[in-house]
Amino acid sequence: MVTLLLDSTQLEVVLSVSERALSFRKGNVVIERSTITKVQLTDDAWTWLRGVPSPGTHLRGVIAMGTWRSAGGDDFAVIRRRRPSVVIDLEGHPEFQRIILTTRHGLALVQALRVEVAAEAADVAEIAAETGTIPVVPEKKPRKRKTPAPAPAV
């Protein structure tokens, strides 16, 4: 899973070694905050893909990593299965018009982008935790099953 680092001027998508290999990318993706126009949460990132992977890796419904070229512009995607994702629309970025990432910290990213952050880079989940903006989902209690009644004697 990608790591998202955010400071007052930029958002950095830190890729693991395997993510770099599958996306055919040598370094991380750095996005200036001023180029971010919209951030959306989605349950199905696959509907946001447009164009063809060039260069990139694509196994339909399983993994999509790399640059996606289309007539509308280039996108960068790191998508795994059907997990919650975030779609970041950009304007004026030198490489991409859209970033699509599978991450469980999508809500934290949206909230952290609204908050003024320190000049040093910090993990998105830590920023949201410090500001207290991450909603806590209560733990589900296990269901109690009824004991089946014994069968009547015949």
C-alpha positions in Angstrom: 0.0 0.0 0.0 1.3 3.5 -0.8 2.3 5.9 1.9 1.1 9.4 1.6 3.3 12.2 3.0 1.8 15.7 3.3 3.4 19.0 4.2 2.4 22.6 3.7 3.5 22.7 0.0 3.2 19.2 -1.4 1.7 15.7 -1.2 4.1 12.9 -1.9 3.0 9.4 -2.9 5.8 7.1 -1.6 5.9 3.9 -3.6 7.3 0.6 -2.2 10.0 -1.3 -4.3 7.3 -3.6 -5.7 5.0 -0.7 -6.6 7.9 1.0 -8.4 8.6 -2.1 -10.4 5.0 -2.7 -11.3 4.4 0.9 -12.2 7.7 1.2 -14.1 8.6 4.3 -12.1 12.0 5.2 -10.6 10.8 7.6 -8.0 7.9 8.8 -5.9 5.0 10.9 -7.3 5.3 14.5 -5.9 2.2 16.7 -6.2 2.2 20.4 -5.4 -0.8 21.3 -3.2 -1.6 24.2 -5.5 -2.2 21.8 -8.4 -4.9 19.8 -6.5 -8.3 20.8 -7.6 -10.5 18.0 -6.3 -10.2 15.0 -4.0 -12.9 12.3 -4.1 -13.4 9.1 -2.3 -14.7 6.0 -4.2 -15.4 2.4 -3.4 -14.6 1.3 -7.0 -11.5 2.9 -8.5 -11.7 0.8 -11.6 -14.5 3.0 -13.0 -12.1 6.0 -12.9 -9.4 4.4 -15.1 -9.3 5.9 -18.6 -7.0 5.0 -21.5 -4.3 2.3 -21.6 -1.4 1.5 -19.4 1.8 3.0 -20.9 4.0 2.1 -19.1 2.3 0.1 -16.4 0.9 -3.2 -15.2 -2.7 -4.2 -15.6 -4.4 -7.4 -14.5 -8.2 -6.7 -14.9 -9.9 -6.6 -11.5 -6.7 -7.4 -9.6 -4.1 -4.7 -10.1 -3.5 -1.6 -12.1 -0.2 0.3 -11.5 1.5 2.9 -13.6 0.8 5.7 -16.1 -2.4 5.5 -18.0 -2.5 7.5 -21.3 -5.7 8.8 -22.8 -6.9 11.6 -25.0 -8.0 13.5 -21.9 -4.5 13.4 -20.4 -2.2 11.1 -18.4 -3.3 9.5 -15.1 -1.2 7.7 -12.5 -2.9 4.7 -10.8 -2.0 2.3 -7.9 -5.2 0.2 -7.6 -5.5 -3.1 -5.9 -8.7 -5.2 -6.1 -11.9 -3.6 -5.0 -10.8 -1.6 -2.1 -11.6 2.0 -1.0 -9.7 4.5 -3.1 -9.1 8.2 -3.5 -9.2 10.1 -6.8 -7.2 13.3 -6.9 -7.8 15.7 -9.9 -4.9 18.0 -10.8 -4.5 21.1 -12.9 -1.1 22.4 -14.0 0.8 19.3 -12.8 3.7 18.6 -15.3 3.0 14.8 -15.6 -0.5 13.9 -14.6 -4.1 15.1 -14.7 -5.4 12.6 -12.2 -4.0 10.3 -9.5 -6.0 7.2 -8.5 -4.8 5.4 -5.3 -6.1 2.5 -3.3 -5.7 3.5 0.3 -7.5 3.1 3.6 -6.4 6.6 4.5 -8.6 8.3 1.9 -10.9 10.1 4.4 -7.8 11.1 6.4 -6.2 12.6 3.2 -9.3 14.6 2.4 -9.5 16.0 5.9 -5.7 16.6 6.1 -5.8 18.6 2.9 -8.3 21.0 4.5 -6.1 21.5 7.5 -3.0 23.7 7.7 0.0 21.4 8.2 3.6 21.8 9.3 6.4 22.6 6.9 7.9 19.1 7.4 6.4 16.1 5.8 4.2 13.8 7.9 2.1 10.7 7.2 -1.5 11.6 6.3 -2.9 9.2 9.0 -0.8 10.9 11.7 -1.9 14.4 10.7 -5.6 13.4 10.8 -5.1 11.7 14.1 -3.5 14.8 15.6 -6.3 17.0 14.5 -8.9 14.5 15.8 -10.8 14.4 12.5 -10.8 10.7 11.9 -14.2 9.2 12.7 -14.0 6.2 14.9 -16.2 3.3 13.9 -17.5 1.4 16.9 -16.5 -2.2 17.0 -19.2 -4.7 16.1 -20.3 -7.0 18.9 -20.4 -10.7 17.9 -23.9 -12.0 17.3 -25.3 -14.4 19.8 -26.7 -17.5 18.2 -29.8 -19.2 19.5 -29.2 -22.7 20.6 -31.3 -25.0 18.4 -34.1 -26.7 20.2 -33.7 -30.4 20.5 -35.7 -32.5 18.1 -38.9 -34.0 19.5 -38.7 -37.6 20.4 -40.6 -39.9 18.1 
